[in-house]
Amino acid sequence: MTEEKDLLDELTKKIIGCAYEVSNTLGSGFLESVYEKALYHQLQKDGLFAERQCPLKIFYDGILLGEFFVDIVVEKKVLVELKAVRELDEIHVAQAMNYLKASGMPVCLLINFGRPKMEIRRLVPYDVWKEKKTHAISHRHS
């Protein structure tokens, strides 16, 4: 478990490094989609497998309720939810936590490029979530 956690920590550090590279180069003020494209490019440039706009299907009692799209999934292990807002709000955190819960992944990085100094929140699931499965995330084959 410790080795897996260490690998995940190393992966999130690499992703954060890529985000800082994008932030330092572009600054703040662009639309979220610009940062998504730039971060996706930087992740690939740094040798990480990344997918953009991954569909996330939400089920309840065996019924498909809807489909949402995660901004970026890295190495099929880390969700990256991007914002370009003045400041992160509880609703942004709630959205990222719901995506994390629904995906079953071990970590989500919520990154805000909307300020001169980039904001990052590293979110992890509650233990009780690991017992319930409410998701299906589709990965594209590249």
N, C-alpha and C positions, 0 to 999 in steps of 0.2 A: 504493500500500500504506500509506503514512504517513497519508494522508487517511482511509482506512478504519479504521486503528488509532486515530486521533484521535477519530473518531466513536464507536467502540466504547468508548474510555476515557470519553468524555463521557456515554454511555449508562450505563455502570457507575457513574459518579459520581452520576447522577440516581437510580438504583436504591438505592444506598447511602444517599443523602439521604432517600429514602422510608423505608428501613428504620430509620434513626435517628429519624425522626418517629414511627414506630410504637413503637419502643423507649422513647423519651422519654415518650410518652403512656401506654403500658400498663405499662411496667416489666417485670420478670421474674416468672415463676411460673405463667404460663398454659400450656395445652397448645399443641403445635405448630400444631394446626388453627386456633386463635384468631389466632395471628400470621400464618398463611397468608391467612386471610380479610381481616385488617386490612391487610396489605401489598398484597394484590391491590387492595383498595379505594383505598389511597393511590396506587398506581401509576396507576390509572385516573384518579383525581382530578387527578393531575399531568400528565395527557395522554399517558400511555404505553399502548401496546397490550400487554395481558398476558393470558395464558391460564393457568388453574389445572388441575392434575392432567392434564397432557398425556401421552397414552399413548406409550410408547417401546418399540418391538418390537425384540427382540434375535435376530439370525440367526447361524447358524454353518453354513458350507458349504451355504447355500441353504435351511436348515431353520430354521423359527421355533422358537426355544427358549423364549421367554416374553415377557411384556409387563410393563413396570414403568411407574410414573407419576411424572413429574417434577413437583415442587411447583408451580413457576411458570416459564413461558417469557415473556420480555419482548422485544417487537419482533421475534420469531422469530430472535433473535440471541444472547440471554443466558439460560442456565439459572440458576435460583435454587433452591437446595436449602436448606430450612429445618430447623433443629433447635431444641429447647427442652430442653437437657440441661445438667448442671452444668459439663461441659467437653467440647470437641470431642476425639474420640479418632481414632486412625488409621483405624478402621473407617468413621467418618463421611467422612473424606477419601477413603478408597478407594471408597466408594459414589459420592460426587460425581464422582470421577475416572472411574469406570466409566460413569456417565451421560454425562459429557462426551465420553468416547471413543465411546460408542455413538451419541450424537446427531450427532456431527460438527460441533457448534457451536464457535465460537471461544473462549468463556469461560464459566465457571461461578462464581457467587458462592455460597459456603457460609456461611450466616449462622446464628449461634446466639443465640437470645433468652433462653436459660436462665440467664444470669448478670446481675448488676446492670449490668455493662458489656458491651454486645453485642459478640460476636466476629464478625469477617468474614475469610474467606479467599478470595482471588481465584485461581482455578485456570485454567490454560491447557493445551491439549493438547500432547503431545510431537509433534515433527515426523513421526516414523515413523507415527503414527496417521493422518495425513492421506492416507497412501497406501492404507489399507485402509478399506473401508466395511462395517460390521457392524450397521447400524441402519436404522430407518425411524421417524421421529417424525411423528405425526399432529397436524396443527393443526386446531382447530375454526374454522369460519368464523363470524365475528361480524358 
